[in-house]
């Protein structure tokens, strides 16, 4: 008689609190108590969190960090093939976001294993929300390069990026990173340094990059998420404004209506648009 088929387990990516344990979701607490295998970035921190949440893991707890992530994959895949769910947790926030988890996700997908998420806290979205900067479009750049030359080249490549940028940074490199950002983006670019999010000593420092460079002279401490405003849009040239008005008039708008609509979409005073049209007409 053939052996019954064993359905593979699931990879469960669970967000953990950034600082305040009360941010833990009910689903995280239930999973910690029930899942047979827990892959934790730091097993000591996990056990401390479990104690704060009043939950006792019933399954096997394995260390799963950058240094051993690749080596752990065969064991975790064997557990999944045997039908065991694997819960992945990092020190804080969502696994795989500049933390362990990506390699396991890719390997699980390749084997047809279900990957699910237990959503919750994220330093990226928390910092964006409190930064006071535009968040309709943003990009996450993770940790900048550690070496000054590589970091400066990376920032130079991002200087024209229009979206709000989010970085993680170590406290002992914050001052140098802010200085390199100010050199590449301009000292007047708005930014926010978010430190120890949701913890007792949470701090959000907002200002221009130049102001933040001066503030960061004394080494900051704790977990840091850095949010930087995107590059401002280049002001349209008079010739461009005149061409937009002409195009609007070609659709049937009067010159007055066309000037008003172009001014609104370009974020430019109507007088500037009118002058551009008038000067263009005179030159022609």
C-alpha positions in Angstrom: 0.0 0.0 0.0 1.6 3.4 -1.0 2.4 5.8 1.8 0.0 8.7 2.1 1.2 11.9 0.4 2.5 14.5 2.7 1.6 18.1 1.8 4.6 20.5 2.3 4.5 23.0 5.0 4.4 26.7 4.6 6.9 29.5 5.1 5.4 32.1 7.3 7.1 35.5 7.3 6.1 37.3 10.5 6.7 40.9 11.4 7.9 41.5 14.9 7.6 44.7 17.0 10.1 47.4 16.3 10.3 48.3 20.0 7.1 48.2 21.9 6.0 44.5 22.4 2.3 45.6 22.4 2.6 46.1 18.6 2.8 42.3 18.2 -0.2 40.9 16.3 -2.5 38.2 17.5 -1.4 36.1 14.6 2.3 36.4 15.5 1.5 35.3 19.1 -0.5 32.3 17.9 2.2 31.3 15.5 4.9 31.5 18.0 3.0 29.1 20.3 2.0 26.6 17.6 4.4 26.5 14.6 6.8 23.5 14.8 9.9 25.3 13.5 10.9 28.9 14.2 13.8 30.4 12.3 15.0 33.5 14.3 17.6 36.0 13.5 18.6 36.2 17.1 17.3 33.4 19.3 18.0 35.3 22.5 15.9 38.3 21.4 13.2 36.0 20.3 13.0 34.3 23.7 13.0 37.8 25.3 10.1 38.8 23.1 8.2 35.6 23.9 8.6 36.3 27.6 7.2 39.9 27.1 4.3 38.5 25.2 3.6 35.7 27.7 4.0 33.0 25.0 6.1 29.8 25.1 7.3 28.4 21.8 6.3 24.8 21.4 8.5 24.1 18.3 12.2 24.0 17.5 13.9 27.4 17.6 16.8 27.7 15.1 19.2 30.6 14.5 18.8 32.1 11.1 21.0 35.1 10.4 23.0 36.5 7.5 26.1 34.4 8.4 24.2 31.0 8.3 21.2 31.7 6.1 22.5 29.8 3.1 23.7 26.9 5.3 20.3 26.6 7.0 18.4 26.3 3.8 18.7 22.5 3.3 17.5 21.8 6.9 14.6 24.2 6.6 13.6 22.8 3.2 13.6 19.3 4.6 11.3 20.4 7.4 9.0 22.0 4.8 9.0 18.9 2.6 8.0 16.9 5.7 4.9 19.0 6.2 6.2 21.3 9.0 5.4 25.0 8.8 8.5 27.3 9.3 8.0 30.7 11.0 10.6 33.3 10.1 11.2 36.2 12.4 13.9 38.8 12.6 15.0 41.1 15.4 12.4 43.8 14.4 10.1 44.4 11.5 9.5 42.3 8.4 11.8 39.4 7.4 13.6 39.7 4.0 13.6 43.6 4.2 17.4 44.1 4.7 17.1 41.1 7.0 17.3 37.3 6.5 14.5 35.5 4.7 14.9 36.3 1.0 17.0 33.2 0.2 14.5 30.9 1.9 11.6 32.6 0.1 13.2 32.0 -3.3 14.1 28.4 -2.5 10.6 27.7 -1.2 9.0 29.2 -4.3 11.2 27.1 -6.5 9.9 24.0 -4.7 6.3 25.0 -5.0 6.1 25.7 -1.2 3.5 28.2 -0.1 4.9 31.5 1.3 2.6 33.5 3.4 3.0 36.7 5.5 1.8 37.7 9.0 1.9 41.5 8.5 2.8 44.0 11.1 5.4 46.6 12.0 7.8 47.9 9.4 10.5 50.5 10.0 10.2 51.6 6.4 6.6 52.5 6.5 6.7 53.8 10.1 9.5 56.2 9.2 7.8 57.4 6.0 4.6 58.1 7.9 6.2 60.3 10.6 8.8 62.0 8.3 6.5 64.7 7.0 7.9 64.1 3.5 5.9 63.1 0.4 5.0 59.4 0.6 2.9 59.0 -2.5 5.9 57.6 -4.3 9.0 56.3 -2.5 11.9 53.8 -3.0 13.7 51.8 -0.4 17.5 51.7 -0.7 18.4 49.6 2.4 21.9 50.2 3.9 24.2 52.5 1.9 27.6 51.1 1.1 30.0 51.2 4.1 33.1 52.4 2.2 33.1 56.2 1.6 33.9 56.0 -2.1 31.2 53.5 -2.9 28.7 55.4 -0.8 29.4 58.7 -2.5 29.1 57.1 -5.9 25.8 55.5 -4.9 24.4 58.8 -3.7 25.6 60.6 -6.9 23.5 58.1 -8.9 20.4 58.8 -6.8 20.7 62.6 -6.8 18.1 63.1 -9.5 15.6 60.5 -8.1 12.3 62.2 -7.7 10.8 59.7 -5.3 11.3 60.0 -1.5 14.2 57.7 -0.5 14.4 55.5 2.6 17.7 54.1 4.0 18.7 52.1 7.0 22.0 53.2 8.7 24.2 52.2 11.6 24.5 54.9 14.2 28.3 55.1 14.0 28.0 55.9 10.2 25.1 58.3 10.4 27.1 61.5 10.4 29.3 60.5 7.5 26.3 59.3 5.5 24.4 62.6 6.1 27.5 64.5 5.0 27.7 62.5 1.8 24.0 62.9 1.1 24.3 66.7 1.6 27.3 66.8 -0.8 25.4 64.7 -3.5 21.8 66.0 -3.1 22.5 69.6 -1.8 22.5 70.8 1.8 18.9 72.2 1.5 17.3 68.8 0.6 14.7 68.0 3.3 15.1 64.8 5.4 14.2 63.1 8.6 16.3 60.9 10.9 14.0 58.4 12.7 15.7 56.7 15.7 14.5 53.9 18.0 11.0 53.8 16.4 8.2 52.8 18.8 10.8 52.5 21.7 10.9 54.4 24.9 13.4 56.9 23.5 11.9 57.3 20.0 13.2 60.4 18.3 12.4 61.9 14.9 14.6 64.8 13.8 13.5 66.7 10.8 15.3 69.4 8.8 17.5 69.9 5.8 20.5 67.6 5.2 22.8 70.5 6.1 21.0 71.0 9.4 21.0 67.2 10.2 24.8 67.0 9.4 25.4 69.6 12.2 23.0 67.8 14.6 24.6 64.4 14.0 28.1 65.5 15.1 27.5 63.6 18.3 27.1 60.0 17.6 23.5 58.8 17.6 22.5 55.5 19.1 20.0 52.9 18.4 18.2 51.7 15.2 18.1 54.4 12.6 15.9 54.8 9.5 16.7 57.8 7.3 14.1 59.4 5.0 15.2 61.9 2.3 13.0 64.0 0.1 13.2 63.4 -3.7 14.8 65.7 -6.1 12.6 68.7 -7.0 11.2 69.0 -10.4 13.0 71.2 -12.8 11.1 74.4 -13.6 9.8 74.4 -17.2 11.4 76.8 -19.6 9.5 79.7 -21.1 9.6 77.9 -24.5 8.1 74.8 -22.9 5.4 76.8 -21.3 4.5 78.6 -24.5 4.5 75.2 -26.4 2.1 73.8 -23.8 -0.3 76.8 -24.1 -0.2 76.4 -27.9 -1.1 72.7 -27.6 -3.9 73.5 -25.3 -5.3 76.1 -27.7 -5.1 73.6 -30.5 -7.7 71.5 -28.6 -10.2 74.5 -28.6 -9.3 76.3 -25.4 -9.0 80.1 -25.5 -5.6 81.6 -24.7 -6.8 82.6 -21.3 -8.1 79.1 -20.5 -4.9 77.6 -21.9 -2.7 79.8 -19.8 -4.7 79.0 -16.6 -4.6 75.2 -17.2 -0.9 75.2 -18.0 -0.1 77.3 -14.9 -2.1 74.9 -12.8 -0.4 71.7 -14.1 3.1 73.2 -14.1 2.8 74.7 -10.7 3.8 78.1 -12.2 2.1 81.5 -11.7 -0.2 82.5 -14.6 1.8 85.7 -15.0 5.0 83.7 -15.8 3.0 81.6 -18.3 1.5 84.7 -19.9 4.9 86.3 -20.2 6.3 83.2 -21.9 3.5 83.2 -24.4 3.8 86.9 -25.0 7.6 86.8 -25.5 7.2 83.8 -27.8 4.6 85.7 -29.9 6.8 88.8 -30.1 9.8 86.7 -31.2 7.9 85.0 -33.9 
